[in-house]
Amino acid sequence: GEYKRLCKVRAPKETIVGLVRSIISKGEQQNLHYVLWSVSVATLMEVGGPAVEGMLGQEALQNGLLGTVEKAIIVDAFQKRGLRHTRYRQRLVRDFFLSCSGSDLTAMKNLADNGGDFHNLFKLVYTDISTKKIRADIKGHLKAEAKKLRSQYTGPHKREGIKILSDIDDTLFSSEGHFPAGCDKSFPHHNVYPGCLELFEVLDKTSHAELPSCNLVFLSARPHLYKSVMEEGSYRLFRSLVLDEKRMHTFPTMLPGDRNNSVRGFLTAKCQGTKAWRKVGEFKYKTFRNYAELYPEYDFIFFGDNGQGDLLAAQLMASGSRRHGGSQTTLPLDKNGQNEQPPNLIAALIHEVLPDEAKVLALEEFRDRGPAWRREQEEHKIFFHTSYVGAAIRLYESNTGLVTVEQLRYVAASAITDFGEDLMYHGTWQDQWRSYELKLRRDYDEAQRIVKRAGLEPLPAFPSVSTLTPRLAELAEISTSLSYEHQYEDTTETTDSDDESDTEDKESVLVPLRH
């Protein structure tokens, strides 16, 4: 019985190997591309075994049958099959990267980051490629090709584009004060802040739907543990924002935190306060430096909050050295990266969510952080804000060229639309909106003055939360009541058409929900 089962398995395996060998030996490039685009290449390699891996990883590459996209597909398959303990596959992956140059290499790197899961370029180079020599070969090639690209660009910036790195909790969305995620209680739990995604879109200067790019990167304090256990919740949110709600302009990738630092911060936060997150902030800086080594042809923008270690990380990113503002900290940098030219951080935006300035973690002590210190941070392109309309204003007024007045108007108008939808969805919050409303209204009024001064069409009026939320709460109660009545009527199997039409009339007053 076992012999017959093995024979059944061997037959399709031999068929697959024969088909792949025939396509490659005959140089049928179109057929090969069709196969790579149509099937799971990782599964194809698993079924076909080493023979298929060798034909796709060596023969197809040597015969010039693969384009940039096809190379990225095969590298992704090798990553999913497992690289860390297989030096043969690591060498094949190195050959794929070394076969690309210039803008093709940049496209391949972005494709590696654009897979929509925890397999990305950062994990590939720093975790899956365990052989130091192979990793050094890949990074050296990336650096050399990026230097050539930088020399070819015209204009004042000489860059391929901008990579936007962002924290998640209390930066992308609110933690509502849930420990250890964050401390912002002014906005509903896991709701994206108004205007945040629109500002990301404005800053992503080189995003085009028809071209591969992944310029939005989230820096998480959560560590990578087993497969996608820790990351899956975040990627589920990203898929919803991109595919369902269509609010996020591109599919992002995510860089995980360090397990030891995160656990240490969690266990000591009660007694040490925000100082417990110092190692987390320093590790984010190290992650930034390592990530930037993979994309030397790009400049960078960082978004974070002042609730944990993001401000510290931003100061280190902006300084590009061990010293900043007269203070010193020990950084876990690789020896090879200490004396190199630091990445070009063109701006850092820090969301102020911690009301007690004395508890904010920075390189300097609280007693040394006054108005002059704030001005010094702005000189280092570190800007503080309390809403994303305010963040857009800071960038517009900084003369960095990152945000135009038209784009400022777009972010502000989108923020007020987002805020209105949040009010509809969370009608029971009522008085809890007061704190965030004041912050957003102050920045919105300032944006309105800038827009009018530029001669653009004025922004819509700011919604009156005090008069709107009581009505929303009333509608929410009606919605709950009608939903219960509708379920009860379904169980009684009522056939009266008048009752059905009455139910439809009642449903029409339900509060619209954000999907």
Secondary structure, DSSP 8 states (H G I E B T S, - for coil): -HHHHHHHHHHHHHHHHHHHHHHHHTT-HHHHHHHHHHS-HHHHHHHHTHHHHHIIIIIHHHTT---HHHHHHHHHHHHHH--TT-HHHHHHHHHHHHT--HHHHHHHHHHHH-SSSS--HHHIIIII---HHHHHHHHHHHHHHHHHHHHH--SSS--SEEEEEE-SBTTTB--TT-TTT----SS-TT-B-TTHHHHHHHH-TT--TTS----EEEEEEEE--STTTTTHHHHHHHHIIIIIS--SSS--EEEEE-HHHHHHHHHHHHHHGGGGGHHHHHHHHHHHHHHHTT-TTEEEEEEEESSSSHHHHHHHHHH-SSEETTEE------GGGTTS----EEEEEEE---S-GGG---SS-GGG-SHHHHHHHHHTTEEEESSHHHHHHHHHHTT-SS--HHHHHHHHHHHHHHHHHHHHHTGGGGGGGHHHHHHHHHHHHHHHHHHHHTT---------HHHHHHHHHHHHHHHHHHHHHHHHHHHTT---HHHHHHHHHHHTTS-----
